[in-house]
């Protein structure tokens, strides 16, 4: 059965964020495990996303792409809703959940009224990332656990090891320079992201969703 679309949400409001630009804040206390909103936008192929952002400034990380799977990218820059304003946080109170090829943002703990919502973008690293990729995706989430980057893994893997450590697929919320999909967790990290947990890719042009 199709899940009803969650374009708006009574749980949240959008306003300026100290972290970056606009952010999404709890309009009231949100219980842990609440499905807050759906990440909506134009559903397009990776090829279409590439074509669409071909001319995107490589030093600008600000796009609203979320990789759902190998076939689909959601471009919240087109027909998107408030979900696109949820900032990255290294120690967020939400996570993205993929269900029926759709993306939902759910709380992983109680969020008090007025607190900003955030989840880990876990943007995948790519072999051809530019040298300043960590600068482009620097994190200022302010969490004591901040790893300093929205990329995952936090540090660039050593070139040799990365080949064996990394899983074949990438599915970060975004990707940088020219690839298609992005998954990010390394085999050694011990974490297993739900399929598509983060996915925002950028291929040719950085189309990672930025802060
Ligand atoms: Zn951070």
py3Dmol code that shows the C-alpha trace and the ligand (Angstrom):
import py3Dmol

protein = """\
ATOM      1  CA  UNK A   1       0.000   0.000   0.000  1.00  0.00           C
ATOM      2  CA  UNK A   2       1.287   3.382  -0.899  1.00  0.00           C
ATOM      3  CA  UNK A   3       2.308   5.556   1.972  1.00  0.00           C
ATOM      4  CA  UNK A   4       0.446   8.870   1.968  1.00  0.00           C
ATOM      5  CA  UNK A   5       2.549  11.824   0.937  1.00  0.00           C
ATOM      6  CA  UNK A   6       3.824  13.916   3.834  1.00  0.00           C
ATOM      7  CA  UNK A   7       4.407  17.253   2.136  1.00  0.00           C
ATOM      8  CA  UNK A   8       3.856  19.339   5.217  1.00  0.00           C
ATOM      9  CA  UNK A   9       4.208  18.630   8.897  1.00  0.00           C
ATOM     10  CA  UNK A  10       2.576  19.989  12.038  1.00  0.00           C
ATOM     11  CA  UNK A  11       5.766  19.168  13.938  1.00  0.00           C
ATOM     12  CA  UNK A  12       8.061  21.708  12.399  1.00  0.00           C
ATOM     13  CA  UNK A  13       8.664  25.250  11.288  1.00  0.00           C
ATOM     14  CA  UNK A  14      11.334  26.712   9.068  1.00  0.00           C
ATOM     15  CA  UNK A  15      13.372  29.672  10.205  1.00  0.00           C
ATOM     16  CA  UNK A  16      16.901  30.981  10.066  1.00  0.00           C
ATOM     17  CA  UNK A  17      19.501  28.697  11.550  1.00  0.00           C
ATOM     18  CA  UNK A  18      22.773  29.459  13.270  1.00  0.00           C
ATOM     19  CA  UNK A  19      24.269  26.485  11.521  1.00  0.00           C
ATOM     20  CA  UNK A  20      23.487  27.545   8.025  1.00  0.00           C
ATOM     21  CA  UNK A  21      20.853  29.443   6.123  1.00  0.00           C
ATOM     22  CA  UNK A  22      17.429  28.206   6.927  1.00  0.00           C
ATOM     23  CA  UNK A  23      16.851  25.360   9.294  1.00  0.00           C
ATOM     24  CA  UNK A  24      13.968  23.253  10.501  1.00  0.00           C
ATOM     25  CA  UNK A  25      12.904  23.514  14.117  1.00  0.00           C
ATOM     26  CA  UNK A  26      10.483  21.636  16.314  1.00  0.00           C
ATOM     27  CA  UNK A  27       7.199  23.527  16.602  1.00  0.00           C
ATOM     28  CA  UNK A  28       6.464  21.477  19.694  1.00  0.00           C
ATOM     29  CA  UNK A  29       7.991  18.561  21.532  1.00  0.00           C
ATOM     30  CA  UNK A  30       8.480  15.682  19.104  1.00  0.00           C
ATOM     31  CA  UNK A  31       8.629  12.156  20.514  1.00  0.00           C
ATOM     32  CA  UNK A  32      11.455   9.824  19.572  1.00  0.00           C
ATOM     33  CA  UNK A  33      10.699   7.709  16.507  1.00  0.00           C
ATOM     34  CA  UNK A  34       8.292  10.184  14.963  1.00  0.00           C
ATOM     35  CA  UNK A  35       8.079  10.323  11.201  1.00  0.00           C
ATOM     36  CA  UNK A  36       8.274  14.059  10.803  1.00  0.00           C
ATOM     37  CA  UNK A  37       8.171  14.783   7.105  1.00  0.00           C
ATOM     38  CA  UNK A  38       8.890  13.309   3.703  1.00  0.00           C
ATOM     39  CA  UNK A  39      11.831  14.517   1.647  1.00  0.00           C
ATOM     40  CA  UNK A  40      10.066  15.586  -1.506  1.00  0.00           C
ATOM     41  CA  UNK A  41      11.132  16.972  -4.841  1.00  0.00           C
ATOM     42  CA  UNK A  42      11.464  16.159  -8.471  1.00  0.00           C
ATOM     43  CA  UNK A  43      12.310  12.469  -8.880  1.00  0.00           C
ATOM     44  CA  UNK A  44      14.891  12.141 -11.589  1.00  0.00           C
ATOM     45  CA  UNK A  45      17.573   9.790 -12.837  1.00  0.00           C
ATOM     46  CA  UNK A  46      21.226  10.226 -11.979  1.00  0.00           C
ATOM     47  CA  UNK A  47      21.867  11.179 -15.584  1.00  0.00           C
ATOM     48  CA  UNK A  48      19.235  13.861 -15.408  1.00  0.00           C
ATOM     49  CA  UNK A  49      20.659  15.156 -12.155  1.00  0.00           C
ATOM     50  CA  UNK A  50      24.083  15.342 -13.756  1.00  0.00           C
ATOM     51  CA  UNK A  51      22.749  17.233 -16.718  1.00  0.00           C
ATOM     52  CA  UNK A  52      20.770  19.553 -14.533  1.00  0.00           C
ATOM     53  CA  UNK A  53      23.713  20.617 -12.410  1.00  0.00           C
ATOM     54  CA  UNK A  54      26.453  20.330 -14.954  1.00  0.00           C
ATOM     55  CA  UNK A  55      27.367  23.967 -14.609  1.00  0.00           C
ATOM     56  CA  UNK A  56      27.105  24.071 -10.868  1.00  0.00           C
ATOM     57  CA  UNK A  57      30.020  25.780  -9.156  1.00  0.00           C
ATOM     58  CA  UNK A  58      32.205  22.978  -7.802  1.00  0.00           C
ATOM     59  CA  UNK A  59      32.977  25.029  -4.740  1.00  0.00           C
ATOM     60  CA  UNK A  60      29.379  25.476  -3.829  1.00  0.00           C
ATOM     61  CA  UNK A  61      28.008  22.546  -1.914  1.00  0.00           C
ATOM     62  CA  UNK A  62      24.530  23.863  -1.825  1.00  0.00           C
ATOM     63  CA  UNK A  63      22.120  21.698  -3.690  1.00  0.00           C
ATOM     64  CA  UNK A  64      19.155  19.701  -2.662  1.00  0.00           C
ATOM     65  CA  UNK A  65      19.824  16.314  -4.099  1.00  0.00           C
ATOM     66  CA  UNK A  66      19.140  13.161  -2.210  1.00  0.00           C
ATOM     67  CA  UNK A  67      20.122   9.841  -3.695  1.00  0.00           C
ATOM     68  CA  UNK A  68      17.395   7.320  -3.173  1.00  0.00           C
ATOM     69  CA  UNK A  69      18.985   4.432  -4.990  1.00  0.00           C
ATOM     70  CA  UNK A  70      20.843   3.594  -8.152  1.00  0.00           C
ATOM     71  CA  UNK A  71      18.007   4.776 -10.294  1.00  0.00           C
ATOM     72  CA  UNK A  72      16.588   7.750  -8.529  1.00  0.00           C
ATOM     73  CA  UNK A  73      17.693  11.072  -7.162  1.00  0.00           C
ATOM     74  CA  UNK A  74      15.287  13.475  -5.496  1.00  0.00           C
ATOM     75  CA  UNK A  75      15.936  17.077  -6.451  1.00  0.00           C
ATOM     76  CA  UNK A  76      14.276  19.135  -3.764  1.00  0.00           C
ATOM     77  CA  UNK A  77      15.337  22.272  -5.587  1.00  0.00           C
ATOM     78  CA  UNK A  78      12.313  21.537  -7.763  1.00  0.00           C
ATOM     79  CA  UNK A  79       8.962  20.919  -6.126  1.00  0.00           C
ATOM     80  CA  UNK A  80      10.685  20.422  -2.811  1.00  0.00           C
ATOM     81  CA  UNK A  81       9.207  20.957   0.632  1.00  0.00           C
ATOM     82  CA  UNK A  82      10.532  22.026   4.025  1.00  0.00           C
ATOM     83  CA  UNK A  83      12.536  18.817   4.418  1.00  0.00           C
ATOM     84  CA  UNK A  84      15.225  20.273   2.191  1.00  0.00           C
ATOM     85  CA  UNK A  85      16.072  22.831   4.858  1.00  0.00           C
ATOM     86  CA  UNK A  86      16.988  20.296   7.510  1.00  0.00           C
ATOM     87  CA  UNK A  87      20.666  20.867   8.146  1.00  0.00           C
ATOM     88  CA  UNK A  88      23.373  18.308   8.518  1.00  0.00           C
ATOM     89  CA  UNK A  89      24.465  17.487  12.038  1.00  0.00           C
ATOM     90  CA  UNK A  90      27.244  15.126  13.088  1.00  0.00           C
ATOM     91  CA  UNK A  91      25.181  14.175  16.102  1.00  0.00           C
ATOM     92  CA  UNK A  92      21.680  14.787  14.843  1.00  0.00           C
ATOM     93  CA  UNK A  93      18.337  14.035  16.393  1.00  0.00           C
ATOM     94  CA  UNK A  94      16.926  12.612  13.166  1.00  0.00           C
ATOM     95  CA  UNK A  95      17.735  10.118  10.485  1.00  0.00           C
ATOM     96  CA  UNK A  96      16.588   9.585   6.928  1.00  0.00           C
ATOM     97  CA  UNK A  97      14.665   6.426   6.251  1.00  0.00           C
ATOM     98  CA  UNK A  98      14.017   5.002   2.805  1.00  0.00           C
ATOM     99  CA  UNK A  99      10.760   3.205   2.301  1.00  0.00           C
ATOM    100  CA  UNK A 100       9.134   2.281  -0.986  1.00  0.00           C
ATOM    101  CA  UNK A 101      11.829   4.310  -2.712  1.00  0.00           C
ATOM    102  CA  UNK A 102      10.771   7.353  -0.783  1.00  0.00           C
ATOM    103  CA  UNK A 103      12.629   9.269   1.878  1.00  0.00           C
ATOM    104  CA  UNK A 104      11.272  10.139   5.301  1.00  0.00           C
ATOM    105  CA  UNK A 105      12.880  12.033   8.129  1.00  0.00           C
ATOM    106  CA  UNK A 106      12.343  10.487  11.540  1.00  0.00           C
ATOM    107  CA  UNK A 107      13.452  11.508  14.988  1.00  0.00           C
ATOM    108  CA  UNK A 108      15.965   9.285  16.753  1.00  0.00           C
ATOM    109  CA  UNK A 109      15.359  10.927  20.110  1.00  0.00           C
ATOM    110  CA  UNK A 110      13.005  13.369  21.711  1.00  0.00           C
ATOM    111  CA  UNK A 111      13.273  16.828  20.187  1.00  0.00           C
ATOM    112  CA  UNK A 112      12.171  19.642  22.449  1.00  0.00           C
ATOM    113  CA  UNK A 113      10.154  22.574  21.121  1.00  0.00           C
ATOM    114  CA  UNK A 114      12.420  25.099  19.463  1.00  0.00           C
ATOM    115  CA  UNK A 115      15.332  22.718  18.919  1.00  0.00           C
ATOM    116  CA  UNK A 116      16.740  22.413  15.441  1.00  0.00           C
ATOM    117  CA  UNK A 117      16.361  19.143  13.588  1.00  0.00           C
ATOM    118  CA  UNK A 118      19.403  17.622  11.962  1.00  0.00           C
ATOM    119  CA  UNK A 119      20.663  14.385  10.554  1.00  0.00           C
ATOM    120  CA  UNK A 120      23.961  13.113   9.298  1.00  0.00           C
ATOM    121  CA  UNK A 121      24.234  13.581   5.552  1.00  0.00           C
ATOM    122  CA  UNK A 122      27.088  11.129   5.389  1.00  0.00           C
ATOM    123  CA  UNK A 123      28.151  12.462   2.089  1.00  0.00           C
ATOM    124  CA  UNK A 124      30.191   9.922   0.260  1.00  0.00           C
ATOM    125  CA  UNK A 125      33.777  10.457  -0.668  1.00  0.00           C
ATOM    126  CA  UNK A 126      34.762   9.925  -4.241  1.00  0.00           C
ATOM    127  CA  UNK A 127      38.110   9.125  -5.723  1.00  0.00           C
ATOM    128  CA  UNK A 128      38.123  12.264  -7.782  1.00  0.00           C
ATOM    129  CA  UNK A 129      37.131  14.607  -5.014  1.00  0.00           C
ATOM    130  CA  UNK A 130      38.937  17.911  -5.387  1.00  0.00           C
ATOM    131  CA  UNK A 131      41.752  18.624  -2.916  1.00  0.00           C
ATOM    132  CA  UNK A 132      39.617  21.149  -1.109  1.00  0.00           C
ATOM    133  CA  UNK A 133      36.653  18.830  -0.709  1.00  0.00           C
ATOM    134  CA  UNK A 134      36.837  18.948   3.078  1.00  0.00           C
ATOM    135  CA  UNK A 135      36.749  22.686   2.926  1.00  0.00           C
ATOM    136  CA  UNK A 136      33.728  22.643   0.672  1.00  0.00           C
ATOM    137  CA  UNK A 137      31.927  20.287   2.996  1.00  0.00           C
ATOM    138  CA  UNK A 138      33.260  21.600   6.265  1.00  0.00           C
ATOM    139  CA  UNK A 139      30.818  21.111   9.119  1.00  0.00           C
ATOM    140  CA  UNK A 140      29.955  23.711  11.677  1.00  0.00           C
ATOM    141  CA  UNK A 141      27.110  21.890  13.349  1.00  0.00           C
ATOM    142  CA  UNK A 142      28.398  22.857  16.755  1.00  0.00           C
ATOM    143  CA  UNK A 143      27.961  19.427  18.265  1.00  0.00           C
ATOM    144  CA  UNK A 144      30.625  18.311  20.752  1.00  0.00           C
ATOM    145  CA  UNK A 145      30.879  15.256  18.532  1.00  0.00           C
ATOM    146  CA  UNK A 146      31.376  17.303  15.368  1.00  0.00           C
ATOM    147  CA  UNK A 147      33.829  15.539  13.087  1.00  0.00           C
ATOM    148  CA  UNK A 148      34.474  18.728  11.141  1.00  0.00           C
ATOM    149  CA  UNK A 149      33.166  17.475   7.853  1.00  0.00           C
ATOM    150  CA  UNK A 150      29.892  16.381   6.359  1.00  0.00           C
ATOM    151  CA  UNK A 151      31.772  13.712   4.479  1.00  0.00           C
ATOM    152  CA  UNK A 152      31.970  10.120   5.518  1.00  0.00           C
ATOM    153  CA  UNK A 153      34.300   8.632   6.459  1.00  0.00           C
ATOM    154  CA  UNK A 154      35.629  11.652   8.262  1.00  0.00           C
ATOM    155  CA  UNK A 155      39.137  11.227   6.992  1.00  0.00           C
ATOM    156  CA  UNK A 156      40.220  10.440   3.536  1.00  0.00           C
ATOM    157  CA  UNK A 157      41.033   6.793   3.431  1.00  0.00           C
ATOM    158  CA  UNK A 158      44.583   5.974   2.455  1.00  0.00           C
ATOM    159  CA  UNK A 159      44.541   5.428  -1.277  1.00  0.00           C
ATOM    160  CA  UNK A 160      45.559   1.819  -1.148  1.00  0.00           C
ATOM    161  CA  UNK A 161      43.374   0.684   1.638  1.00  0.00           C
ATOM    162  CA  UNK A 162      40.336   2.504   0.473  1.00  0.00           C
ATOM    163  CA  UNK A 163      39.939   0.209  -2.438  1.00  0.00           C
ATOM    164  CA  UNK A 164      39.546  -2.805  -0.263  1.00  0.00           C
ATOM    165  CA  UNK A 165      37.767  -1.198   2.596  1.00  0.00           C
ATOM    166  CA  UNK A 166      35.109   0.495   0.693  1.00  0.00           C
ATOM    167  CA  UNK A 167      32.061  -1.264  -0.391  1.00  0.00           C
ATOM    168  CA  UNK A 168      31.358  -1.307  -4.029  1.00  0.00           C
ATOM    169  CA  UNK A 169      28.520   1.062  -3.922  1.00  0.00           C
ATOM    170  CA  UNK A 170      28.287   4.481  -2.587  1.00  0.00           C
ATOM    171  CA  UNK A 171      25.195   6.088  -1.478  1.00  0.00           C
ATOM    172  CA  UNK A 172      25.852   9.190   0.360  1.00  0.00           C
ATOM    173  CA  UNK A 173      23.451  11.909   0.480  1.00  0.00           C
ATOM    174  CA  UNK A 174      25.542  13.511  -1.969  1.00  0.00           C
ATOM    175  CA  UNK A 175      28.513  13.071  -3.871  1.00  0.00           C
ATOM    176  CA  UNK A 176      30.872  15.369  -5.231  1.00  0.00           C
ATOM    177  CA  UNK A 177      32.495  15.436  -8.295  1.00  0.00           C
ATOM    178  CA  UNK A 178      31.317  13.287 -10.768  1.00  0.00           C
ATOM    179  CA  UNK A 179      29.832  10.194  -9.800  1.00  0.00           C
ATOM    180  CA  UNK A 180      26.742   8.608  -9.481  1.00  0.00           C
ATOM    181  CA  UNK A 181      25.850   7.169  -6.387  1.00  0.00           C
ATOM    182  CA  UNK A 182      27.223   7.179  -3.148  1.00  0.00           C
ATOM    183  CA  UNK A 183      27.205   5.074  -0.278  1.00  0.00           C
ATOM    184  CA  UNK A 184      29.528   5.775   2.252  1.00  0.00           C
ATOM    185  CA  UNK A 185      30.086   3.607   5.100  1.00  0.00           C
ATOM    186  CA  UNK A 186      33.242   1.698   5.026  1.00  0.00           C
ATOM    187  CA  UNK A 187      33.277  -1.948   5.761  1.00  0.00           C
ATOM    188  CA  UNK A 188      35.240  -1.312   8.876  1.00  0.00           C
ATOM    189  CA  UNK A 189      33.014   1.331  10.303  1.00  0.00           C
ATOM    190  CA  UNK A 190      30.671  -1.190  11.731  1.00  0.00           C
ATOM    191  CA  UNK A 191      27.716   0.921  10.874  1.00  0.00           C
ATOM    192  CA  UNK A 192      25.358  -0.230   8.312  1.00  0.00           C
ATOM    193  CA  UNK A 193      23.204   2.372   6.872  1.00  0.00           C
ATOM    194  CA  UNK A 194      19.825   1.387   5.670  1.00  0.00           C
ATOM    195  CA  UNK A 195      19.823   1.367   1.951  1.00  0.00           C
ATOM    196  CA  UNK A 196      20.048   4.839   0.786  1.00  0.00           C
ATOM    197  CA  UNK A 197      20.280   6.197   4.203  1.00  0.00           C
ATOM    198  CA  UNK A 198      22.165   8.993   2.905  1.00  0.00           C
ATOM    199  CA  UNK A 199      22.221   9.773  -0.553  1.00  0.00           C
ATOM    200  CA  UNK A 200      22.794  12.958  -2.077  1.00  0.00           C
ATOM    201  CA  UNK A 201      25.052  12.807  -4.869  1.00  0.00           C
ATOM    202  CA  UNK A 202      26.775  15.042  -6.989  1.00  0.00           C
ATOM    203  CA  UNK A 203      28.389  13.921  -9.986  1.00  0.00           C
ATOM    204  CA  UNK A 204      30.041  16.190 -12.219  1.00  0.00           C
ATOM    205  CA  UNK A 205      29.138  19.119 -10.301  1.00  0.00           C
ATOM    206  CA  UNK A 206      28.883  19.005  -6.653  1.00  0.00           C
ATOM    207  CA  UNK A 207      25.388  18.568  -6.005  1.00  0.00           C
ATOM    208  CA  UNK A 208      25.592  17.632  -2.545  1.00  0.00           C
ATOM    209  CA  UNK A 209      23.109  19.200  -0.498  1.00  0.00           C
ATOM    210  CA  UNK A 210      24.802  21.700   1.418  1.00  0.00           C
ATOM    211  CA  UNK A 211      24.384  23.581   4.393  1.00  0.00           C
TER     212      UNK A 211
END
"""
ligand_1 = """\
1
ZN
Zn 29.530 18.596 12.586
"""
view = py3Dmol.view(width=600, height=400)
view.addModel(protein, "pdb")
view.setStyle({"model": 0}, {"cartoon": {"style": "trace"}})
view.addModel(ligand_1, "xyz")
view.setStyle({"model": 1}, {"stick": {}})
view.zoomTo()
view.show()
